[in-house]
Amino acid sequence: MHKAWIAAGLALAWVGAAQAAEVKLRILETTDVHMNLLSYDYYQDKPTDQYGLARTISLIKAARAEAPNSLLFDNGDLLQGNPLGDLVAKVRPLQDGQIHPAYKVMNQLAYDAANLGNHEFNYGLPFLQRALKGANFPYVNANIYRADAPDQHAFTPYILLKRELVDADGKKHPITIGVIGFAPPQILQWDKANLEGKVLVRDIVATAQKYVPEMRAKGAQLVVAIPHSGFEKGEVGMLAENAVSKLAEVPGIDAILFGHAHAEFPSPAFASYPKVDAARGTINGVAAVMPGRWGDHLGVVDFRLDNASGSWKVLSSQSSIRPIFDRAAKQSLAAADPLVEQAIGAEHAQTLDYVRNKVAFSSAPIYSYFAQVSDDPSVQIVSNAQTAYVKRAMQGTDYEKYPVLSAAAPFKSGGRQGWAYYTDIPAGPLAIKHMADLYIYPNTLKAMLLTGAEVQEWLEMSAGQFRQIAPQGPAQQPLVNDAFPSYNFDTIDGVAYELDLTQPAKYDAKGAVAAAGANRVKNLRFAGQPIDPAAKFIVATNNYRAFGGGNFPALNASKVVLDAPDENRQVLVEYLALVNTLTPGGQVNPTADGNWKIRPVPGVRMAFTSGSGGIRYLANHPGIKLEKDNGDGSALYTLGE
């Protein structure tokens, strides 16, 4: 009897071994598409081969053909980002029962699941909910809750996908794959008007720590986390925007498909980050990938899995990103798939009609090549429009007596978006497409009541964009801190000031005081006189800044005195339309007024890289010199001697 039991046990063991298998599984990710479905630049009104989901689709099809088992996920920031997105949300609003153009395309690709990004909330919850009904694949988000029922999720927190994996012998093996999504907690600041009182957002890592064990307990044999969140090198605290480093420490997660930062992982840029294996593409041993933005890369994670132990185990992983464009050789690596044009050709044509509508006539070119180092026409025209709007809005109110200033930042400034990513509008007709070029985000206009001292600190925070210059240092020194987002480099019109970069930055990126005695902002004046720290000003800005975006000191909702519903972009359109009716020929002059400048440092040339397209405008900037055309679309320039 005892021997029979042994024989039976050996037989069962043999059967189990026969059923055990090693299989390969490929996971694919798109992220931060921002409605760049076609390879078309609506701002320049011409095709492009450097981005667009149409080209990524070619990579998706090729990657699927190479692997017997694959899943495809999207990580959000899909529904907003260019005039096509605006058309569907604002100009020809999506109606109940209609399919959003993004899903007309993506449904044909059979995505397995998707996550929500922060920009999904830019057009409000009703629009988002209407759009999501058209997706033939599930969406997940675990850290957004209903404000009226704080224990209830606003969206499905996670899903368990039942799939079959095929091994090398053609045998099928069932597996349950858990998928969980996260959004940055900062959406409550960035889209306060759309979300306040409607949702609550909790910490990404704490949420993962709660739900990953639950997913495992419910049968998830492989867990894929999709955070719309970036990867920061330093310490990550509660409610962090970029929480991937800590998320990788949560037990039970097998893959992290991240995004939000528009960066590329794995890549040499992350090689020095803690717990990163840049060759394998892991963070703390967890497979991870971030495929850029706008469909310019496809994220790929290849797993070797084994179930010999009775449950699926990860034997190894390899992460990689596949580009659609070779930046060095300047050539396309992926053809545009005709699927997209066939699916959304009508919406594309409607978008072109929309963006080509003329609103005014510019007497001078508008460009942003030097917006980070000198007063700039692309920022100036936005400030002029904001000032005019707020002055009208303040009439007849208790705030009419206060001077109106305007804060604006350059949005298109190359860098991680590529050396062609600048505003460059020739003198002549200005159309809607140019408004979307000048102001790429659907922000809404706000105005804040601030003191002169708070205006000074606003500018001190903004001046953190620059590196400190050593007067006795090398003859050429780098000027711009590339890690500082250009959209946080606010300049303020209505006052005059200079920046002394021999001083250290007063604030760090999180708005904490880094050098209490530092003072980069010099000679700050209003109406020709030193600014009174106690004087009060109305400052026009956008909802992102007014509600705490960028961590600027003293800027929060309590200071808002004008909570306008109008988009900053529409404010610009209306301003130019008004100018069009009031000036001969409808001409607007966007030339910068030179209200701020960087103080020269004797003996030092302050160097910065910008698009080589700026070379033709150097005559307008006698303080800027060309050092070298790099031949890749960028050029090295210097300020100073």
C-alpha positions as CSV (number, residue, x, y, z in Angstrom):
1,M,0.0,0.0,0.0
2,H,2.8,2.4,0.9
3,K,4.6,1.5,-2.4
4,A,1.4,2.2,-4.3
5,W,1.2,5.7,-2.8
6,I,4.8,6.3,-3.8
7,A,4.1,5.1,-7.4
8,A,1.0,7.3,-7.6
9,G,2.9,10.3,-6.3
10,L,5.7,9.8,-8.8
11,A,3.1,9.5,-11.6
12,L,1.4,12.7,-10.6
13,A,4.8,14.4,-10.4
14,W,5.6,13.2,-13.9
15,V,2.3,14.6,-15.2
16,G,3.0,17.9,-13.5
17,A,6.4,18.1,-15.0
18,A,5.0,17.4,-18.5
19,Q,2.5,20.2,-18.1
20,A,5.1,22.6,-16.9
21,A,6.5,25.0,-19.5
22,E,8.8,27.9,-20.1
23,V,7.0,30.5,-22.2
24,K,7.8,33.9,-23.6
25,L,5.5,36.9,-23.0
26,R,5.9,40.3,-24.6
27,I,4.3,43.4,-23.2
28,L,4.0,46.5,-25.3
29,E,3.3,50.1,-24.2
30,T,2.3,53.4,-25.7
31,T,2.1,56.5,-23.6
32,D,1.6,60.3,-23.8
33,V,0.3,60.1,-27.3
34,H,-1.5,63.5,-26.7
35,M,-3.8,63.0,-29.7
36,N,-0.9,62.7,-32.1
37,L,-2.7,59.9,-33.9
38,L,-1.6,60.9,-37.4
39,S,2.0,61.9,-38.2
40,Y,0.9,65.5,-38.7
41,D,2.1,68.8,-37.1
42,Y,-1.1,70.9,-36.9
43,Y,0.9,73.9,-35.7
44,Q,3.2,73.9,-38.7
45,D,0.4,72.5,-40.9
46,K,2.5,69.8,-42.5
47,P,3.2,66.1,-42.2
48,T,6.0,64.9,-39.9
49,D,7.9,61.6,-39.7
50,Q,9.2,62.2,-36.1
51,Y,6.0,61.3,-34.2
52,G,2.5,60.0,-34.5
53,L,0.7,56.8,-33.4
54,A,0.3,56.0,-37.1
55,R,4.0,55.1,-37.3
56,T,4.0,53.4,-33.9
57,I,1.4,51.0,-35.2
58,S,3.9,49.7,-37.7
59,L,6.2,48.9,-34.8
60,I,3.3,47.3,-32.8
61,K,2.5,45.0,-35.7
62,A,6.1,44.1,-36.2
63,A,6.6,43.4,-32.5
64,R,3.5,41.3,-32.3
65,A,4.6,39.3,-35.3
66,E,7.9,38.4,-33.6
67,A,6.3,37.1,-30.4
68,P,3.7,34.3,-30.0
69,N,2.3,35.9,-26.8
70,S,1.8,39.7,-26.4
71,L,-0.3,42.3,-24.6
72,L,-0.7,46.0,-25.5
73,F,-1.3,48.7,-23.0
74,D,-1.6,52.5,-23.1
75,N,-0.6,54.8,-20.2
76,G,-2.8,57.8,-20.8
77,D,-2.4,61.5,-21.7
78,L,-4.1,60.4,-24.8
79,L,-7.2,62.6,-25.2
80,Q,-5.5,66.1,-25.0
81,G,-2.5,67.7,-26.6
82,N,-3.2,69.1,-30.1
83,P,-5.9,70.8,-32.1
84,L,-7.5,67.5,-33.0
85,G,-8.1,66.9,-29.3
86,D,-9.5,70.4,-29.0
87,L,-11.8,69.9,-32.0
88,V,-13.4,66.8,-30.4
89,A,-13.7,68.4,-26.9
90,K,-14.5,72.0,-27.7
91,V,-15.2,72.9,-31.3
92,R,-17.3,69.9,-32.4
93,P,-18.0,68.4,-29.0
94,L,-18.2,64.6,-28.8
95,Q,-21.9,63.6,-28.4
96,D,-23.3,60.6,-26.6
97,G,-23.0,57.5,-28.7
98,Q,-20.2,58.9,-30.8
99,I,-16.8,57.2,-30.8
100,H,-13.8,59.4,-30.0
101,P,-11.2,59.5,-32.8
102,A,-8.6,58.0,-30.5
103,Y,-10.7,54.9,-29.9
104,K,-11.7,54.7,-33.6
105,V,-8.0,54.0,-34.0
106,M,-7.1,52.1,-30.9
107,N,-10.1,49.7,-30.9
108,Q,-8.7,48.3,-34.1
109,L,-5.4,47.6,-32.4
110,A,-7.0,45.4,-29.7
111,Y,-5.4,47.1,-26.7
112,D,-5.7,44.9,-23.6
113,A,-6.1,47.8,-21.1
114,A,-5.3,51.4,-20.5
115,N,-4.5,53.9,-17.7
116,L,-5.7,57.5,-17.2
117,G,-3.1,60.3,-17.4
118,N,-3.5,63.7,-15.8
119,H,-4.4,65.4,-19.1
120,E,-7.4,63.1,-19.4
121,F,-9.1,65.5,-17.0
122,N,-8.4,68.7,-18.8
123,Y,-11.8,68.8,-20.5
124,G,-13.8,67.8,-17.4
125,L,-15.2,64.6,-16.1
126,P,-18.4,64.5,-18.2
127,F,-16.4,64.6,-21.4
128,L,-14.0,62.0,-20.1
129,Q,-16.8,59.6,-19.2
130,R,-18.4,60.2,-22.5
131,A,-15.2,59.5,-24.4
132,L,-14.3,56.3,-22.4
133,K,-17.6,54.7,-23.4
134,G,-16.2,54.4,-26.9
135,A,-13.1,52.3,-25.8
136,N,-13.4,48.6,-26.4
137,F,-10.9,47.9,-23.8
138,P,-10.9,48.5,-20.0
139,Y,-9.4,51.5,-18.2
140,V,-7.9,51.2,-14.7
141,N,-7.1,53.7,-12.0
142,A,-6.7,52.8,-8.3
143,N,-5.8,56.0,-6.6
144,I,-8.7,58.3,-7.6
145,Y,-11.8,58.1,-5.4
146,R,-15.2,59.7,-5.3
147,A,-15.4,62.7,-3.2
148,D,-19.0,62.0,-2.2
149,A,-18.1,58.4,-1.2
150,P,-14.4,58.4,-0.2
151,D,-14.2,54.6,0.1
152,Q,-15.4,54.1,-3.5
153,H,-13.2,54.3,-6.5
154,A,-14.0,56.7,-9.3
155,F,-12.8,54.2,-11.8
156,T,-12.0,50.5,-11.9
157,P,-8.9,50.1,-9.7
158,Y,-7.5,47.0,-11.4
159,I,-8.4,44.2,-13.6
160,L,-7.5,40.5,-13.8
161,L,-6.9,39.5,-17.5
162,K,-7.4,35.8,-18.3
163,R,-5.0,34.9,-21.1
164,E,-3.5,31.7,-22.6
165,L,0.2,31.6,-23.4
166,V,1.6,29.4,-26.1
167,D,4.9,27.6,-25.5
168,A,7.5,26.6,-28.0
169,D,5.7,23.3,-28.7
170,G,2.4,25.0,-29.4
171,K,0.8,24.0,-26.1
172,K,-1.5,26.5,-24.4
173,H,-1.1,27.5,-20.7
174,P,-3.6,29.7,-18.8
175,I,-2.4,32.7,-16.9
176,T,-4.0,35.5,-14.9
177,I,-2.4,38.9,-15.4
178,G,-3.3,41.7,-13.0
179,V,-3.2,45.3,-14.3
180,I,-3.4,48.3,-12.0
181,G,-3.2,52.0,-12.9
182,F,-2.3,55.3,-11.2
183,A,-2.5,59.0,-11.9
184,P,-0.5,61.9,-10.3
185,P,-2.2,63.2,-7.1
186,Q,-1.5,66.7,-8.5
187,I,-4.5,66.5,-10.8
188,L,-6.5,68.1,-8.0
189,Q,-4.3,71.2,-8.3
190,W,-3.9,71.1,-12.1
191,D,-7.6,70.6,-12.8
192,K,-9.1,72.1,-9.7
193,A,-12.0,73.6,-11.5
194,N,-12.9,70.3,-13.1
195,L,-12.3,68.0,-10.1
196,E,-12.8,69.9,-6.9
197,G,-15.6,68.3,-4.8
198,K,-15.9,65.5,-7.3
199,V,-12.8,63.3,-6.6
200,L,-10.1,62.6,-4.1
201,V,-6.6,61.3,-5.0
202,R,-4.4,59.2,-2.8
203,D,-0.7,58.4,-2.9
204,I,0.5,56.1,-5.7
205,V,2.8,53.9,-3.6
206,A,0.5,53.5,-0.6
207,T,-2.3,52.6,-3.0
208,A,-0.1,50.0,-4.7
209,Q,0.9,48.6,-1.3
210,K,-2.8,48.1,-0.5
211,Y,-4.0,46.6,-3.8
212,V,-1.1,44.5,-5.2
213,P,-1.5,41.9,-2.4
214,E,-5.2,41.9,-3.0
215,M,-4.6,41.3,-6.7
216,R,-2.3,38.4,-5.9
217,A,-4.8,36.9,-3.4
218,K,-7.5,37.0,-6.1
219,G,-5.3,35.0,-8.5
220,A,-3.0,37.5,-10.3
221,Q,0.1,35.4,-11.4
222,L,1.8,38.4,-13.0
223,V,1.2,42.0,-12.0
224,V,1.6,44.9,-14.4
225,A,1.6,48.4,-12.9
226,I,0.8,51.3,-15.2
227,P,1.6,54.6,-13.3
228,H,1.2,57.8,-15.2
229,S,4.2,59.0,-13.2
230,G,7.9,59.7,-13.9
231,F,11.1,58.5,-12.3
232,E,12.9,61.0,-10.0
233,K,16.4,60.4,-8.8
234,G,16.0,62.0,-5.3
235,E,13.9,61.3,-2.3
236,V,10.2,60.6,-3.1
237,G,7.7,61.6,-0.4
238,M,4.0,61.0,0.0
239,L,1.7,62.2,-2.8
240,A,4.7,62.4,-5.1
241,E,4.0,63.3,-8.7
242,N,6.9,61.1,-9.9
243,A,6.8,58.0,-7.8
244,V,8.2,55.2,-9.9
245,S,11.4,54.7,-7.9
246,K,9.3,53.8,-4.8
247,L,6.7,51.9,-6.8
248,A,9.5,49.6,-7.9
249,E,10.0,48.7,-4.2
250,V,6.4,47.4,-3.7
251,P,6.5,43.6,-3.5
252,G,4.5,41.7,-6.1
253,I,4.9,44.0,-9.1
254,D,6.5,42.4,-12.1
255,A,6.5,45.2,-14.6
256,I,6.1,49.0,-14.5
257,L,4.9,50.7,-17.7
258,F,5.4,54.4,-16.9
259,G,5.2,57.7,-18.6
260,H,4.2,61.3,-17.9
261,A,7.8,62.7,-18.0
262,H,8.0,62.2,-21.8
263,A,11.4,60.6,-21.3
264,E,12.9,57.3,-22.5
265,F,13.7,54.3,-20.4
266,P,15.8,52.3,-20.6
267,S,18.4,54.7,-21.9
268,P,21.8,56.0,-20.8
269,A,20.1,59.1,-19.3
270,F,19.0,56.8,-16.4
271,A,22.2,54.8,-16.0
272,S,23.3,56.6,-12.8
273,Y,19.9,56.4,-11.1
274,P,19.7,54.2,-8.0
275,K,18.8,50.6,-8.4
276,V,18.7,50.9,-12.2
277,D,20.1,48.2,-14.6
278,A,20.1,50.2,-17.8
279,A,21.2,47.2,-19.9
280,R,18.3,45.0,-18.7
281,G,15.8,47.9,-18.2
282,T,15.0,47.2,-14.6
283,I,14.4,49.4,-11.5
284,N,15.1,47.6,-8.3
285,G,15.0,44.4,-10.3
286,V,11.5,45.1,-11.7
287,A,11.1,45.3,-15.5
288,A,10.3,48.8,-16.5
289,V,9.8,50.9,-19.7
290,M,8.9,54.5,-20.7
291,P,8.6,55.0,-24.4
292,G,8.9,58.8,-24.8
293,R,5.9,60.8,-26.0
294,W,3.6,61.4,-29.0
295,G,4.1,57.8,-30.3
296,D,7.8,58.4,-31.0
297,H,8.7,55.1,-29.4
298,L,7.1,51.8,-28.6
299,G,7.9,50.3,-25.2
300,V,8.7,46.6,-25.1
301,V,9.2,44.2,-22.1
302,D,10.1,40.6,-22.9
303,F,9.5,38.0,-20.2
304,R,10.7,34.4,-19.8
305,L,8.1,32.7,-17.6
306,D,8.1,29.3,-16.0
307,N,5.3,27.4,-14.1
308,A,7.3,24.3,-13.1
309,S,6.7,25.2,-9.5
310,G,3.0,25.2,-10.0
311,S,2.7,29.0,-10.3
312,W,4.2,31.3,-12.9
313,K,7.6,32.7,-12.1
314,V,9.6,35.4,-13.9
315,L,12.9,33.8,-15.0
316,S,14.2,36.9,-16.7
317,S,13.1,40.1,-18.4
318,Q,14.5,42.5,-21.0
319,S,13.1,46.0,-21.5
320,S,13.7,48.2,-24.6
321,I,12.3,51.1,-26.5
322,R,11.9,51.1,-30.3
323,P,12.0,54.5,-32.1
324,I,10.0,55.5,-35.1
325,F,12.8,58.0,-36.1
326,D,16.5,57.8,-36.2
327,R,17.6,61.2,-34.8
328,A,21.2,60.9,-35.7
329,A,20.7,59.8,-39.3
330,K,17.5,62.0,-39.5
331,Q,15.5,59.3,-41.2
332,S,12.2,57.5,-40.6
333,L,12.3,54.0,-39.1
334,A,8.6,53.3,-39.4
335,A,6.1,54.0,-42.1
336,A,2.7,55.5,-41.3
337,D,0.0,52.8,-41.2
338,P,-2.9,53.7,-43.4
339,L,-5.3,52.5,-40.6
340,V,-5.3,55.8,-38.9
341,E,-6.1,58.0,-42.0
342,Q,-8.9,55.6,-42.9
343,A,-10.3,55.7,-39.4
344,I,-10.2,59.4,-38.7
345,G,-9.8,61.1,-42.1
346,A,-13.0,63.1,-41.6
347,E,-11.9,64.5,-38.2
348,H,-8.4,65.3,-39.6
349,A,-10.0,67.3,-42.4
350,Q,-12.2,69.1,-39.9
351,T,-9.2,69.9,-37.7
352,L,-7.4,71.4,-40.7
353,D,-10.4,73.6,-41.5
354,Y,-10.4,74.8,-37.9
355,V,-6.7,75.6,-37.6
356,R,-6.5,77.5,-40.8
357,N,-9.1,80.1,-39.8
358,K,-7.4,83.5,-39.8
359,V,-7.8,85.8,-36.8
360,A,-5.3,88.6,-37.3
361,F,-2.1,89.7,-39.1
362,S,1.3,89.9,-37.5
363,S,3.7,92.7,-38.5
364,A,6.7,90.7,-37.2
365,P,7.7,87.0,-36.8
366,I,6.8,85.2,-33.6
367,Y,9.3,82.7,-32.4
368,S,10.5,81.0,-29.2
369,Y,14.1,80.0,-29.9
370,F,15.4,82.4,-27.2
371,A,12.4,82.5,-24.9
372,Q,14.4,80.9,-22.0
373,V,17.2,83.6,-22.0
374,S,15.6,86.8,-23.1
375,D,12.3,88.6,-23.4
376,D,10.4,86.9,-26.2
377,P,7.7,87.7,-28.7
378,S,5.8,84.3,-28.3
379,V,5.5,84.9,-24.5
380,Q,4.9,88.7,-25.0
381,I,1.8,88.3,-27.1
382,V,0.3,85.8,-24.6
383,S,1.0,88.3,-21.7
384,N,-0.6,91.1,-23.7
385,A,-3.7,89.1,-24.2
386,Q,-4.0,88.1,-20.6
387,T,-3.5,91.6,-19.4
388,A,-6.2,93.0,-21.6
389,Y,-8.6,90.3,-20.5
390,V,-8.1,90.8,-16.8
391,K,-8.3,94.6,-17.0
392,R,-11.7,94.2,-18.6
393,A,-12.8,91.6,-16.1
394,M,-11.7,93.9,-13.1
395,Q,-13.7,96.9,-14.3
396,G,-16.5,97.7,-11.8
397,T,-15.1,95.4,-9.1
398,D,-13.3,96.1,-5.9
399,Y,-10.1,95.0,-7.6
400,E,-10.2,97.6,-10.4
401,K,-7.9,99.9,-8.4
402,Y,-4.9,97.4,-8.5
403,P,-2.4,97.4,-11.3
404,V,-2.6,94.3,-13.6
405,L,0.5,92.2,-14.3
406,S,0.7,89.1,-16.4
407,A,2.8,85.9,-16.0
408,A,3.5,83.7,-18.9
409,A,6.1,81.0,-19.8
410,P,7.5,79.5,-23.0
411,F,5.9,76.2,-23.8
412,K,7.8,75.2,-27.0
413,S,11.5,75.2,-26.2
414,G,13.0,72.2,-27.8
415,G,14.8,69.9,-25.2
416,R,13.2,66.6,-24.7
417,Q,10.5,67.4,-27.3
418,G,13.2,67.7,-30.1
419,W,15.0,70.6,-31.7
420,A,12.2,71.4,-34.0
421,Y,9.8,72.0,-31.1
422,Y,9.7,75.8,-31.2
423,T,7.2,78.4,-32.1
424,D,8.2,79.9,-35.5
425,I,5.5,81.9,-37.1
426,P,6.4,84.2,-40.0
427,A,5.1,87.7,-40.3
428,G,1.7,87.6,-42.0
429,P,-1.7,86.1,-41.3
430,L,-2.3,84.6,-37.9
431,A,-4.6,81.6,-37.9
432,I,-6.1,79.4,-35.2
433,K,-3.3,76.9,-35.7
434,H,-0.9,79.6,-34.6
435,M,-2.9,80.2,-31.4
436,A,-2.5,76.5,-30.5
437,D,1.2,76.8,-31.3
438,L,1.5,79.8,-29.0
439,Y,-0.5,78.2,-26.2
440,I,-0.4,74.4,-26.4
441,Y,-2.4,73.6,-23.2
442,P,-6.1,74.0,-22.6
443,N,-5.5,75.9,-19.4
444,T,-8.0,78.4,-18.2
445,L,-7.2,82.0,-17.2
446,K,-7.0,83.0,-13.5
447,A,-5.9,86.1,-11.7
448,M,-4.4,86.4,-8.3
449,L,-4.1,89.2,-5.8
450,L,-0.5,89.4,-4.6
451,T,1.8,91.7,-2.8
452,G,5.0,93.1,-4.3
453,A,7.0,90.8,-2.1
454,E,5.1,87.8,-3.4
455,V,5.7,88.9,-7.0
456,Q,9.4,89.1,-6.1
457,E,9.4,85.5,-4.8
458,W,7.4,84.3,-7.8
459,L,10.3,85.6,-10.0
460,E,12.9,84.2,-7.6
461,M,11.4,80.7,-8.1
462,S,11.2,81.2,-11.8
463,A,14.9,82.2,-11.9
464,G,15.7,78.7,-10.7
465,Q,15.8,77.8,-14.4
466,F,19.3,79.0,-14.6
467,R,22.6,77.6,-13.4
468,Q,24.8,79.7,-11.1
469,I,27.5,81.5,-13.0
470,A,31.0,81.8,-11.4
471,P,32.5,85.2,-12.1
472,Q,36.0,83.9,-11.8
473,G,35.2,80.6,-13.5
474,P,35.7,79.4,-17.1
475,A,35.2,81.8,-19.9
476,Q,32.2,79.8,-21.1
477,Q,29.7,78.3,-18.7
478,P,26.4,76.6,-19.2
479,L,23.4,78.8,-18.6
480,V,20.2,76.8,-18.5
481,N,19.3,74.0,-16.1
482,D,17.8,71.5,-18.6
483,A,16.0,69.7,-15.7
484,F,13.9,72.8,-15.1
485,P,10.7,72.7,-17.2
486,S,10.4,75.6,-19.5
487,Y,6.7,75.9,-18.6
488,N,7.8,76.8,-15.1
489,F,9.9,79.7,-16.3
490,D,7.4,82.5,-15.8
491,T,8.3,86.0,-16.8
492,I,6.1,88.8,-15.5
493,D,5.0,91.7,-17.7
494,G,4.1,95.0,-16.2
495,V,7.2,95.2,-14.1
496,A,10.9,95.6,-15.0
497,Y,13.7,93.5,-13.6
498,E,17.1,92.0,-14.1
499,L,18.5,88.6,-13.1
500,D,21.9,88.2,-11.4
501,L,23.0,84.7,-12.0
502,T,26.1,84.9,-9.9
503,Q,23.7,84.3,-7.0
504,P,22.5,80.8,-6.3
505,A,18.9,79.9,-6.9
506,K,16.8,80.8,-3.8
507,Y,14.4,77.9,-4.3
508,D,14.7,74.3,-5.3
509,A,12.4,72.5,-7.7
510,K,9.9,71.7,-5.0
511,G,9.6,75.3,-3.9
512,A,11.7,74.8,-0.7
513,V,14.2,77.5,0.3
514,A,17.6,76.4,-0.8
515,A,19.6,79.6,-0.2
516,A,17.8,81.9,2.1
517,G,20.0,84.9,1.5
518,A,20.1,84.6,-2.3
519,N,18.5,87.2,-4.4
520,R,18.7,86.7,-8.2
521,V,16.0,89.2,-9.0
522,K,17.5,92.7,-9.0
523,N,16.2,96.2,-9.7
524,L,12.5,95.0,-9.6
525,R,10.5,98.1,-10.6
526,F,6.9,99.1,-11.2
527,A,6.2,102.3,-13.1
528,G,9.9,103.2,-12.9
529,Q,10.1,103.0,-9.1
530,P,11.4,100.2,-6.9
531,I,8.5,97.9,-6.2
532,D,6.8,98.3,-2.8
533,P,6.8,94.9,-1.0
534,A,3.4,95.8,0.5
535,A,1.8,97.1,-2.6
536,K,-1.0,94.9,-4.2
537,F,-1.1,93.7,-7.7
538,I,-3.5,91.6,-9.8
539,V,-1.4,89.0,-11.7
540,A,-2.9,87.1,-14.7
541,T,-1.9,83.5,-15.0
542,N,-3.4,80.1,-15.7
543,N,-5.1,77.5,-13.6
544,Y,-2.0,75.3,-13.3
545,R,0.1,78.0,-11.7
546,A,-2.7,79.6,-9.7
547,F,-3.6,76.2,-8.0
548,G,-0.1,75.3,-7.0
549,G,1.4,73.8,-10.2
550,G,5.2,74.1,-10.2
551,N,5.4,74.5,-6.4
552,F,5.8,78.3,-6.5
553,P,5.9,80.0,-3.1
554,A,2.7,81.6,-1.9
555,L,0.7,80.7,-5.0
556,N,-2.5,78.8,-4.2
557,A,-6.2,78.9,-4.6
558,S,-6.7,81.3,-1.7
559,K,-5.0,84.1,-3.8
560,V,-7.3,83.7,-6.8
561,V,-9.7,86.6,-7.3
562,L,-10.7,85.9,-10.9
563,D,-11.6,82.3,-11.7
564,A,-12.4,82.7,-15.4
565,P,-13.8,79.8,-17.4
566,D,-12.1,80.9,-20.6
567,E,-9.1,79.1,-21.9
568,N,-5.9,81.1,-22.2
569,R,-5.9,80.1,-25.8
570,Q,-9.3,81.5,-26.4
571,V,-8.3,84.7,-24.5
572,L,-5.5,85.0,-27.1
573,V,-7.9,84.4,-30.0
574,E,-10.3,87.1,-28.7
575,Y,-7.5,89.6,-28.1
576,L,-6.2,89.2,-31.7
577,A,-9.7,89.4,-33.1
578,L,-10.1,92.7,-31.2
579,V,-6.8,94.0,-32.5
580,N,-7.9,93.0,-35.9
581,T,-10.9,95.3,-35.8
582,L,-9.1,98.2,-34.1
583,T,-5.8,98.6,-36.1
584,P,-5.2,99.4,-39.8
585,G,-5.0,96.1,-41.6
586,G,-5.8,94.2,-38.4
587,Q,-2.1,94.2,-37.6
588,V,-0.6,93.1,-34.2
589,N,3.0,93.8,-33.3
590,P,4.3,90.9,-31.1
591,T,7.7,92.4,-30.5
592,A,8.9,91.8,-27.0
593,D,9.1,95.0,-24.8
594,G,12.4,94.0,-23.1
595,N,11.1,94.4,-19.5
596,W,13.6,91.8,-18.2
597,K,17.1,90.7,-18.9
598,I,20.0,88.6,-17.6
599,R,22.8,90.7,-16.3
600,P,26.1,90.1,-18.1
601,V,28.9,88.6,-16.1
602,P,32.2,90.3,-17.1
603,G,34.6,87.8,-18.8
604,V,32.0,85.0,-19.0
605,R,30.0,83.8,-22.0
606,M,26.9,82.1,-20.8
607,A,26.1,79.2,-23.2
608,F,22.8,77.5,-24.0
609,T,21.5,75.2,-26.7
610,S,18.5,76.0,-28.8
611,G,17.1,75.2,-32.3
612,S,19.3,76.1,-35.2
613,G,16.2,77.8,-36.7
614,G,16.9,80.7,-34.4
615,I,20.1,81.6,-36.3
616,R,18.1,83.6,-38.8
617,Y,16.7,85.8,-36.0
618,L,20.0,86.7,-34.4
619,A,19.9,90.2,-35.9
620,N,17.0,90.9,-33.5
621,H,19.2,89.8,-30.5
622,P,22.5,91.7,-30.4
623,G,23.4,90.2,-27.1
624,I,23.2,86.6,-28.4
625,K,25.9,85.1,-30.5
626,L,26.1,81.8,-32.4
627,E,29.0,79.6,-31.3
628,K,28.2,76.5,-33.4
629,D,25.6,75.0,-35.6
630,N,25.6,71.4,-34.3
631,G,24.1,70.0,-37.5
632,D,21.4,68.1,-35.8
633,G,18.8,70.8,-35.7
634,S,20.4,72.4,-32.6
635,A,22.9,75.2,-32.2
636,L,25.1,76.4,-29.4
637,Y,24.6,80.1,-28.5
638,T,26.1,82.4,-25.9
639,L,25.0,85.5,-23.9
640,G,27.6,88.0,-22.8
641,E,31.1,89.0,-23.9
